[in-house]
């Protein structure tokens, strides 16, 4: 087999394949020392910076390729595979081949990690031993080494789903759909197909958890198997009378939850639907809901000072996520920008009326400025320090200063977490640690 890219996931794939006696070759355009050391330890030939004309021979020799998650669809290995009809498969395909335990998969443009972890907590609280895997620190092919779990809750990115040929989760939840990752997918249609493949092989034993508030998701609900719906106003799992419901069972009052913004309630409903389809009971779901305090860098209140709340929403790297964040806080000074993923940022203009001002940052600052020009005041900052200083000077009592970038962090930072941490440190310093 040919592994294209040799980072964390394909290193785990390589280890499993070599243990099973397969001949493995890896190719990576820019391997780091960890990749080289891992390849040497496993006895895998690691090829570096292969010329485009070499790919046809590499793929022909290997017969099957496993791309690293996030490999751009324009990469020459894919055209080489298509030219000779060589199958492209994912780590999910391999894990399913090697392990028969059920998987509960979560996909969507936003909210995957939250729903994955919350559903896992609901299942554990119900006495179901699970392991979280996929688009996390632990690839699914690595997670199946553990004998403890009776099931796996899998964060399923489009990068993995789009190359899966036979993967079929027992329960699959699709949370929402909005443009994203167009620096990897060739088109929005390709991105949508990748997401929709979650249900493309559903049979009579599968359960699809469908967001009935999202028309794209609802339109792809499968014909086979059971369909369970969730939504803020309607669905099998829904909000009614100030509470979360599962069919006729009341799960929790919204007033009991630590976080109750609309997108967070939708995530809670999706997690409950997924978990209960996987064997969780009401008491376990309720216990996890009441304990859930959210994840870092997702609408996290950092500090409040003189009536202004400072929120770290650094994980928001799409316009869809930015709009949800702004709607949840009301009047805001928005800090947005970074490195664009090939997305159209103009949907952010939908929330211009709720913004006192925008502070544009990073490589995408000119694009952010164009989006909001004529709709609300826009300032441009050359650093996070300048951005926060500018935003705090503009904000008035009752406002939020909201870091919700709509772009990746890779122009100024190594990760969204690093960006969010820096913003949070600066905010606390700016207000002198008041809260």
HUCOR-V814973 format. One record per backbone hydrogen bond with DSSP energy under -0.5 kcal/mol. CO is the residue of the C=O (numbers start at 1). NH is the residue of the N-H. If there is no record, write none. Layout:
CO_NH / CO_NH
This chain:
1_3 / 1_25 / 2_4 / 2_66 / 3_5 / 3_27 / 4_68 / 7_11 / 8_12 / 9_13 / 10_14 / 11_15 / 12_16 / 13_17 / 14_18 / 15_19 / 16_20 / 17_22 / 18_21 / 22_24 / 24_45 / 25_3 / 26_47 / 27_5 / 28_31 / 28_49 / 32_36 / 33_37 / 34_38 / 35_39 / 36_40 / 37_41 / 38_42 / 39_43 / 39_44 / 45_26 / 45_47 / 47_28 / 51_54 / 51_55 / 52_55 / 54_58 / 55_59 / 56_60 / 57_61 / 58_62 / 59_63 / 62_64 / 63_87 / 64_2 / 65_67 / 65_89 / 66_4 / 68_71 / 72_75 / 75_78 / 75_79 / 76_80 / 77_81 / 78_82 / 79_83 / 80_84 / 81_85 / 81_86 / 87_65 / 87_89 / 89_67 / 90_94 / 91_95 / 92_96 / 93_97 / 94_98 / 95_99 / 102_152 / 103_105 / 103_170 / 103_171 / 104_154 / 105_173 / 106_156 / 107_175 / 111_115 / 112_116 / 113_117 / 114_118 / 115_119 / 116_120 / 117_121 / 118_122 / 119_123 / 120_124 / 121_125 / 122_126 / 123_126 / 123_128 / 124_127 / 127_129 / 129_150 / 129_151 / 131_153 / 133_135 / 133_155 / 134_136 / 137_139 / 138_134 / 139_142 / 139_143 / 140_144 / 142_145 / 143_146 / 150_102 / 151_131 / 152_104 / 152_154 / 153_133 / 153_155 / 154_106 / 154_156 / 155_135 / 155_157 / 157_160 / 157_161 / 158_162 / 160_163 / 161_164 / 170_207 / 171_105 / 172_209 / 173_107 / 173_175 / 174_211 / 176_109 / 181_184 / 181_185 / 184_73 / 187_191 / 188_192 / 189_193 / 190_194 / 191_195 / 192_196 / 193_197 / 195_198 / 196_199 / 196_200 / 199_202 / 203_206 / 206_226 / 207_172 / 207_209 / 208_210 / 208_228 / 209_174 / 210_212 / 210_230 / 211_214 / 213_215 / 214_218 / 215_219 / 216_220 / 217_220 / 218_221 / 226_208 / 228_210 / 229_237 / 230_212 / 230_213 / 231_239 / 232_239 / 236_238 / 236_247 / 237_231 / 238_245 / 240_243 / 242_254 / 242_255 / 243_240 / 244_251 / 244_252 / 245_238 / 245_247 / 246_249 / 248_250 / 249_246 / 249_251 / 252_244 / 253_256 / 254_257 / 261_264 / 261_265 / 262_266 / 263_267 / 264_268 / 265_269 / 266_270 / 267_271 / 268_272 / 269_273 / 270_274 / 271_275 / 272_276 / 273_277 / 274_278 / 275_280 / 276_279 / 281_285 / 282_286 / 283_287 / 284_288 / 285_289 / 286_290 / 287_291 / 288_292 / 292_258 / 295_298 / 297_315 / 299_301 / 300_302 / 300_312 / 303_310 / 305_308 / 307_398 / 308_305 / 309_311 / 309_401 / 310_302 / 310_303 / 311_313 / 311_403 / 312_300 / 313_316 / 315_317 / 316_406 / 316_407 / 318_322 / 319_323 / 320_324 / 321_325 / 322_326 / 323_327 / 324_328 / 325_329 / 326_329 / 326_330 / 331_400 / 332_334 / 332_356 / 332_357 / 333_402 / 334_336 / 334_359 / 335_404 / 336_361 / 338_340 / 338_364 / 339_408 / 341_182 / 341_183 / 343_345 / 344_347 / 345_348 / 346_349 / 347_350 / 348_351 / 349_352 / 351_354 / 352_355 / 354_332 / 356_377 / 357_334 / 358_360 / 358_379 / 359_336 / 360_381 / 361_338 / 362_365 / 364_368 / 365_369 / 366_370 / 367_371 / 368_372 / 369_373 / 372_375 / 372_376 / 377_358 / 379_360 / 383_387 / 384_388 / 385_389 / 386_390 / 387_391 / 388_392 / 389_393 / 390_394 / 391_395 / 396_399 / 399_309 / 400_333 / 400_402 / 401_311 / 401_403 / 402_335 / 402_404 / 403_313 / 405_337 / 408_339 / 409_412 / 409_413 / 415_419 / 416_420 / 417_421 / 418_422 / 419_423 / 420_424 / 421_425 / 422_426 / 423_427 / 424_428 / 425_429 / 426_430 / 427_431 / 428_433 / 429_432 / 431_434
